Each structure stands twice: as C-alpha cells, then as structure tokens.
Amino acid sequence: MENHLILKAYAVYLPIVLTLTFFVAKSLFKSGKVFMLDIFHQREDIAEATNRLFKVGFYLLNIGFALVILEIYAGNTIGYQDIIEILSYKIGGFSIYLGVMLFLNMFLFFRGKRKSKKPETENISPIVPA
C-alpha cells in the first residue's frame, strides 16, 4: 500500500514542479529580453541568443534540482496525511528555490545593464609608453 501512495505522490509532484519551472522561465525570459536588448545595445541577434542560453541553463538547473529532491521516504508506514505533508514541504521548498533563482537572474540582468551603461573609455586600459 505504501508504494502505491508514494507513486501517487510522484505523479502529483512532478507535474507541479515542471509547471512551476516552465511558468517562471517563460515569465522571466519574456521580460528579460528587454534587458538583454539594452545590455547588447539593441543587437537583437545576440540578445536573443543569450536569452535562450540563459533559459536553457535555467531549465537544466531547476529541473535537475527538482529531480534531485524527488525522493520520498517516510518510514515503514505512510498514510495520506504523511504524503500531503511531504509534498507540501517539497513543493514549498522548490518554490522558494525557484524564487531565489528568479531573483538571481534579475540581479544578473541588472548587473549586465549597469555594466553596459559604463562609458567605453572606462573599459579600455591606458597605453603607457615604455
């Protein structure tokens, strides 16, 4: 009976975390395109390519993490209450992790924007005659 409940829990957990991941990624990278265009001075080809690479990395990190924390073990006897509590802990923890990843990506966007606004003369080291 316990294995049956754990399989049901996996059947609930996986679609929820995958849906959350895809929703956050779609929102973040749809809005992030504006930042990428600004960072790369309206060069749409580079901005789009970089945004796609960030999106793939975001998927890999988050789906990988969701699978790493997938294991459900609650001892010899497990009931519906245990499954619900375990799922709420895992999905809640994953949601917090996704929020942290979202803010990390936003930080990277803002940092890239700030660096792209620096005058070109700050990025060039002075030539000192020998």
Residue frames as a rotation matrix with the C-alpha (Angstrom) as fourth column:
MET 1
0.565 0.825 0.000 0.00
0.825 -0.565 0.000 0.00
0.000 0.000 -1.000 0.00
GLU 2
0.406 -0.447 -0.797 2.80
0.251 -0.784 0.568 2.45
-0.879 -0.430 -0.206 0.88
ASN 3
-0.663 -0.693 0.284 4.47
0.433 -0.045 0.900 2.12
-0.611 0.720 0.329 -2.54
HIS 4
-0.125 0.725 0.677 1.18
0.971 -0.052 0.235 2.91
0.206 0.687 -0.697 -4.19
LEU 5
0.785 0.414 -0.462 0.87
0.547 -0.813 0.200 6.16
-0.293 -0.409 -0.864 -2.20
ILE 6
-0.026 -0.882 -0.471 4.45
0.164 -0.468 0.868 7.15
-0.986 -0.055 0.157 -2.98
LEU 7
-0.671 -0.170 0.721 3.85
0.712 0.123 0.692 6.63
-0.207 0.978 0.038 -6.69
LYS 8
0.410 0.867 0.283 0.75
0.887 -0.452 0.099 8.83
0.213 0.210 -0.954 -6.44
ALA 9
0.610 -0.258 -0.749 2.86
0.305 -0.796 0.523 11.46
-0.731 -0.548 -0.407 -4.69
TYR 10
-0.545 -0.835 0.083 5.40
0.344 -0.132 0.930 11.37
-0.765 0.535 0.359 -7.54
ALA 11
-0.377 0.497 0.781 2.53
0.913 0.057 0.404 11.70
0.156 0.866 -0.476 -10.01
VAL 12
0.773 0.608 -0.180 1.44
0.634 -0.755 0.170 14.88
-0.033 -0.246 -0.969 -8.21
TYR 13
0.381 -0.712 -0.590 4.92
0.280 -0.519 0.807 16.30
-0.881 -0.473 0.001 -7.51
LEU 14
-0.488 -0.729 0.480 6.45
0.655 0.057 0.753 16.08
-0.577 0.682 0.450 -10.99
PRO 15
-0.011 0.501 0.865 3.74
0.910 -0.354 0.216 17.92
0.415 0.790 -0.452 -12.95
ILE 16
0.877 0.363 -0.313 3.56
0.472 -0.773 0.424 20.67
-0.088 -0.520 -0.850 -10.33
VAL 17
0.252 -0.850 -0.462 7.31
0.218 -0.415 0.883 21.38
-0.943 -0.323 0.081 -10.22
LEU 18
-0.535 -0.419 0.733 7.63
0.785 0.074 0.615 21.17
-0.313 0.905 0.289 -14.01
THR 19
0.341 0.747 0.571 4.70
0.845 -0.509 0.162 23.56
0.412 0.427 -0.805 -14.50
LEU 20
0.831 -0.097 -0.548 6.16
0.305 -0.745 0.594 25.98
-0.466 -0.660 -0.589 -11.93
THR 21
-0.174 -0.985 -0.006 9.55
0.430 -0.082 0.899 25.84
-0.886 0.154 0.438 -13.66
PHE 22
-0.449 0.028 0.893 8.12
0.891 -0.057 0.450 26.47
0.064 0.998 0.001 -17.12
PHE 23
0.648 0.749 0.140 5.86
0.720 -0.662 0.207 29.29
0.248 -0.033 -0.968 -15.87
VAL 24
0.640 -0.476 -0.604 8.69
0.205 -0.652 0.731 31.10
-0.741 -0.591 -0.319 -14.08
ALA 25
-0.418 -0.848 0.327 11.07
0.551 0.049 0.833 30.61
-0.722 0.528 0.446 -17.02
LYS 26
-0.099 0.454 0.886 8.52
0.959 -0.195 0.207 31.91
0.266 0.870 -0.416 -19.52
SER 27
0.873 0.469 -0.132 7.79
0.486 -0.817 0.309 34.98
0.037 -0.334 -0.942 -17.40
LEU 28
0.426 -0.790 -0.442 11.41
0.223 -0.381 0.897 35.71
-0.877 -0.481 0.014 -16.61
PHE 29
-0.514 -0.779 0.359 12.81
0.513 0.056 0.856 35.35
-0.687 0.624 0.371 -20.08
LYS 30
0.200 0.628 0.752 9.93
0.943 -0.332 0.027 37.08
0.266 0.704 -0.658 -21.84
SER 31
0.980 0.149 -0.134 10.57
0.189 -0.909 0.372 40.12
-0.066 -0.390 -0.919 -19.65
GLY 32
0.345 -0.932 -0.107 14.33
0.278 -0.008 0.961 39.56
-0.896 -0.361 0.256 -19.68
LYS 33
0.160 -0.264 0.951 14.53
0.985 0.104 -0.137 40.12
-0.063 0.959 0.276 -23.42
VAL 34
0.890 0.204 0.408 14.13
0.243 -0.969 -0.045 43.86
0.386 0.139 -0.912 -22.84
PHE 35
0.748 -0.663 0.007 17.14
-0.274 -0.298 0.914 43.84
-0.604 -0.686 -0.405 -20.52
MET 36
0.136 -0.713 0.688 19.18
0.628 0.599 0.496 41.78
-0.766 0.365 0.530 -22.98
LEU 37
0.480 0.087 0.873 18.43
0.822 -0.390 -0.414 44.22
0.305 0.916 -0.259 -25.80
ASP 38
0.966 -0.128 0.224 19.54
-0.193 -0.935 0.296 47.09
0.172 -0.330 -0.928 -23.58
ILE 39
0.547 -0.802 0.242 22.67
-0.051 0.256 0.965 45.26
-0.836 -0.540 0.100 -22.43
PHE 40
-0.185 -0.623 0.760 23.66
0.720 0.440 0.537 44.41
-0.669 0.646 0.367 -26.01
HIS 41
-0.559 -0.101 -0.823 22.79
-0.171 -0.957 0.234 47.88
-0.811 0.272 0.518 -27.37
GLN 42
0.284 0.893 -0.350 19.73
-0.646 -0.092 -0.758 46.76
-0.709 0.442 0.550 -29.38
ARG 43
-0.555 -0.466 -0.689 21.61
-0.809 0.496 0.315 43.95
0.195 0.733 -0.652 -31.17
GLU 44
0.338 0.902 0.269 18.65
-0.937 0.348 0.012 41.61
-0.083 -0.256 0.963 -31.30
ASP 45
0.511 -0.162 -0.844 20.53
-0.325 0.873 -0.364 38.56
0.796 0.461 0.393 -32.58
ILE 46
-0.577 -0.788 -0.213 22.98
-0.029 0.280 -0.959 38.49
0.816 -0.548 -0.185 -29.67
ALA 47
-0.582 0.432 0.689 20.32
-0.813 -0.326 -0.483 39.43
0.016 -0.841 0.540 -27.12
GLU 48
0.509 0.836 -0.207 18.00
-0.841 0.534 0.087 36.66
0.184 0.130 0.974 -28.31
ALA 49
0.266 -0.489 -0.831 20.77
-0.089 0.846 -0.526 34.05
0.960 0.214 0.181 -28.37
THR 50
-0.784 -0.586 0.206 21.99
-0.213 -0.057 -0.975 34.97
0.583 -0.808 -0.080 -24.90
ASN 51
-0.254 0.787 0.561 18.45
-0.965 -0.169 -0.200 34.96
-0.063 -0.593 0.803 -23.54
ARG 52
0.629 0.473 -0.617 17.87
-0.574 0.818 0.042 31.47
0.525 0.328 0.786 -24.99
LEU 53
-0.184 -0.785 -0.591 21.09
0.063 0.591 -0.804 30.19
0.981 -0.185 -0.060 -23.40
PHE 54
-0.795 -0.007 0.607 20.06
-0.573 -0.320 -0.754 31.63
0.200 -0.947 0.250 -20.03
LYS 55
0.207 0.972 0.110 16.69
-0.976 0.198 0.088 29.92
0.064 -0.126 0.990 -20.44
VAL 56
0.460 -0.111 -0.881 18.25
-0.204 0.952 -0.227 26.53
0.864 0.284 0.415 -21.17
GLY 57
-0.636 -0.762 -0.121 20.54
0.011 0.147 -0.989 26.89
0.771 -0.631 -0.085 -18.15
PHE 58
-0.512 0.558 0.653 17.57
-0.857 -0.379 -0.349 27.90
0.053 -0.738 0.672 -16.00
TYR 59
0.560 0.745 -0.362 15.66
-0.738 0.648 0.191 24.79
0.377 0.160 0.913 -17.10
LEU 60
0.139 -0.583 -0.801 18.62
0.030 0.811 -0.585 22.50
0.990 0.057 0.130 -16.51
LEU 61
-0.819 -0.493 0.294 19.34
-0.230 -0.188 -0.955 23.84
0.526 -0.850 0.041 -13.02
ASN 62
-0.413 0.726 0.550 15.76
-0.906 -0.269 -0.326 23.86
-0.089 -0.633 0.769 -11.83
ILE 63
0.614 0.615 -0.494 14.54
-0.665 0.740 0.095 20.61
0.424 0.271 0.864 -13.32
GLY 64
-0.117 -0.757 -0.642 17.75
0.004 0.646 -0.763 18.94
0.993 -0.092 -0.072 -12.16
PHE 65
-0.855 -0.180 0.487 17.20
-0.442 -0.238 -0.865 20.23
0.271 -0.955 0.124 -8.63
ALA 66
0.083 0.970 0.228 13.56
-0.997 0.081 0.021 19.12
0.002 -0.229 0.973 -8.68
LEU 67
0.590 0.105 -0.801 14.66
-0.325 0.938 -0.116 15.61
0.739 0.329 0.587 -9.63
VAL 68
-0.509 -0.841 -0.181 17.42
-0.081 0.257 -0.963 15.53
0.857 -0.476 -0.199 -7.01
ILE 69
-0.829 0.219 0.514 14.94
-0.554 -0.198 -0.809 16.27
-0.076 -0.955 0.285 -4.21
LEU 70
-0.175 0.824 -0.539 12.34
-0.711 0.273 0.648 13.86
0.681 0.497 0.538 -5.65
GLU 71
-0.638 -0.133 -0.759 12.92
0.176 0.934 -0.312 11.00
0.750 -0.332 -0.572 -3.18
ILE 72
0.107 0.723 0.683 10.05
-0.832 -0.311 0.459 10.43
0.544 -0.617 0.568 -0.78
TYR 73
-0.372 -0.228 -0.900 10.72
0.276 0.899 -0.341 8.24
0.886 -0.375 -0.271 2.23
ALA 74
-0.054 0.443 0.895 8.59
-0.770 -0.590 0.245 8.29
0.636 -0.676 0.373 5.33
GLY 75
-0.539 -0.213 0.815 9.41
-0.772 0.512 -0.377 5.08
-0.337 -0.832 -0.440 7.17
ASN 76
-0.969 0.097 0.228 7.61
0.135 0.978 0.159 1.76
-0.207 0.185 -0.961 7.20
THR 77
-0.113 0.986 0.125 4.05
0.953 0.143 -0.268 3.04
-0.282 0.089 -0.955 7.40
ILE 78
-0.967 -0.151 -0.207 2.89
0.074 -0.938 0.339 6.01
-0.245 0.313 0.918 5.39
GLY 79
-0.122 0.988 0.096 -0.58
0.821 0.154 -0.550 7.45
-0.558 0.011 -0.830 5.05
TYR 80
0.304 0.342 0.889 -2.31
0.854 -0.512 -0.095 10.17
0.423 0.788 -0.447 3.08
GLN 81
0.987 0.035 -0.156 -1.52
0.114 -0.839 0.531 12.79
-0.113 -0.542 -0.833 5.72
ASP 82
0.235 -0.972 -0.007 2.18
0.298 0.065 0.953 11.94
-0.925 -0.226 0.304 5.52
ILE 83
-0.184 -0.270 0.945 2.13
0.970 0.105 0.219 12.19
-0.158 0.957 0.243 1.73
ILE 84
0.680 0.504 0.533 0.39
0.587 -0.810 0.018 15.58
0.441 0.300 -0.846 1.79
GLU 85
0.881 -0.390 -0.269 2.86
-0.017 -0.594 0.804 16.92
-0.473 -0.704 -0.530 4.36
ILE 86
-0.043 -0.933 0.357 5.86
0.530 0.282 0.800 15.62
-0.847 0.224 0.482 2.42
LEU 87
0.004 0.109 0.994 4.51
0.986 -0.166 0.014 17.07
0.166 0.980 -0.108 -0.84
SER 88
0.920 0.354 0.171 3.84
0.323 -0.928 0.185 20.45
0.224 -0.115 -0.968 0.74
TYR 89
0.565 -0.793 -0.230 7.37
0.051 -0.244 0.968 20.51
-0.824 -0.559 -0.098 2.15
LYS 90
-0.259 -0.719 0.645 8.97
0.703 0.318 0.636 19.54
-0.663 0.618 0.423 -1.17
ILE 91
0.156 0.380 0.912 6.84
0.921 -0.390 0.005 21.77
0.357 0.839 -0.411 -3.40
GLY 92
0.975 0.174 -0.135 7.14
0.217 -0.869 0.445 24.68
-0.039 -0.463 -0.886 -0.96
GLY 93
0.298 -0.946 -0.130 10.91
0.192 -0.074 0.979 24.24
-0.935 -0.316 0.160 -0.77
PHE 94
-0.309 -0.372 0.876 11.13
0.904 0.172 0.392 24.06
-0.296 0.912 0.283 -4.54
SER 95
0.609 0.592 0.527 9.02
0.708 -0.705 -0.025 27.21
0.357 0.389 -0.849 -4.87
ILE 96
0.838 -0.393 -0.378 11.38
0.005 -0.688 0.726 29.05
-0.545 -0.611 -0.575 -2.54
TYR 97
-0.137 -0.923 0.359 14.33
0.469 0.259 0.844 27.78
-0.872 0.284 0.398 -4.57
LEU 98
-0.002 0.215 0.977 12.65
0.993 -0.114 0.028 28.99
0.117 0.970 -0.213 -7.79
GLY 99
0.932 0.364 0.003 12.12
0.356 -0.914 0.194 32.40
0.073 -0.180 -0.981 -6.21
VAL 100
0.427 -0.864 -0.269 15.81
0.030 -0.283 0.959 32.61
-0.904 -0.417 -0.095 -5.31
MET 101
-0.347 -0.545 0.763 16.75
0.762 0.310 0.569 31.62
-0.546 0.779 0.308 -8.87
LEU 102
0.473 0.605 0.640 14.37
0.847 -0.513 -0.141 34.26
0.243 0.609 -0.755 -10.25
PHE 103
0.964 -0.117 -0.237 15.96
0.001 -0.896 0.444 36.99
-0.265 -0.428 -0.864 -8.14
LEU 104
0.054 -0.988 0.144 19.45
0.269 0.153 0.951 35.75
-0.962 -0.013 0.274 -9.06
ASN 105
-0.177 -0.058 0.983 18.60
0.978 0.098 0.182 36.06
-0.107 0.993 0.039 -12.74
MET 106
0.813 0.502 0.297 17.13
0.523 -0.852 0.007 39.52
0.257 0.150 -0.955 -12.20
PHE 107
0.653 -0.665 -0.362 20.32
0.002 -0.476 0.879 40.52
-0.757 -0.575 -0.309 -10.38
LEU 108
-0.278 -0.784 0.555 22.37
0.621 0.295 0.726 39.31
-0.733 0.547 0.405 -13.36
PHE 109
0.237 0.436 0.868 20.16
0.941 -0.325 -0.093 41.29
0.242 0.839 -0.488 -15.76
PHE 110
0.983 0.177 -0.053 20.53
0.185 -0.933 0.309 44.47
0.005 -0.313 -0.950 -13.70
ARG 111
0.341 -0.932 -0.120 24.26
0.116 -0.085 0.990 43.96
-0.933 -0.351 0.080 -13.30
GLY 112
-0.267 -0.402 0.876 24.66
0.889 0.249 0.385 43.46
-0.373 0.881 0.290 -17.04
LYS 113
0.596 0.560 0.576 22.62
0.725 -0.683 -0.087 46.57
0.345 0.469 -0.813 -17.71
ARG 114
0.897 -0.291 -0.333 24.76
0.007 -0.744 0.668 48.61
-0.442 -0.601 -0.666 -15.31
LYS 115
-0.036 -0.977 0.212 27.99
0.325 0.189 0.927 47.37
-0.945 0.102 0.311 -16.90
SER 116
-0.083 0.041 0.996 26.70
0.994 0.077 0.079 48.08
-0.073 0.996 -0.048 -20.40
LYS 117
0.857 0.484 0.178 25.99
0.489 -0.872 0.019 51.71
0.164 0.071 -0.984 -19.44
LYS 118
0.375 -0.797 -0.474 29.63
0.340 -0.357 0.870 52.41
-0.862 -0.487 0.137 -18.48
PRO 119
0.731 -0.180 -0.658 31.44
-0.609 -0.606 -0.511 54.62
-0.307 0.775 -0.553 -20.98
GLU 120
0.919 -0.373 -0.126 33.74
0.211 0.737 -0.642 52.76
0.332 0.563 0.757 -23.32
THR 121
0.234 -0.891 0.389 36.74
-0.422 -0.454 -0.785 54.73
0.876 0.020 -0.483 -22.02
GLU 122
0.299 -0.090 0.950 36.39
-0.944 0.117 0.308 53.06
-0.139 -0.989 -0.050 -18.60
ASN 123
0.883 0.127 0.451 36.77
-0.111 0.992 -0.061 49.63
-0.455 0.003 0.890 -20.19
ILE 124
0.735 -0.668 0.111 39.98
0.267 0.135 -0.954 50.49
0.623 0.731 0.278 -22.10
SER 125
0.598 -0.606 -0.524 43.24
0.639 -0.034 0.768 50.41
-0.483 -0.795 0.367 -20.19
PRO 126
0.852 -0.300 -0.429 45.55
-0.411 -0.891 -0.193 53.36
-0.324 0.341 -0.882 -20.85
ILE 127
0.707 -0.698 0.114 48.61
0.601 0.509 -0.616 52.80
0.372 0.504 0.779 -23.02
VAL 128
0.825 -0.523 -0.216 51.70
-0.165 -0.587 0.793 53.84
-0.541 -0.618 -0.570 -21.14
PRO 129
0.741 -0.606 -0.290 54.80
-0.356 0.012 -0.935 54.45
0.570 0.796 -0.207 -23.26
ALA 130
0.806 -0.474 -0.355 57.87
0.589 0.705 0.395 52.46
0.063 -0.527 0.847 -22.25
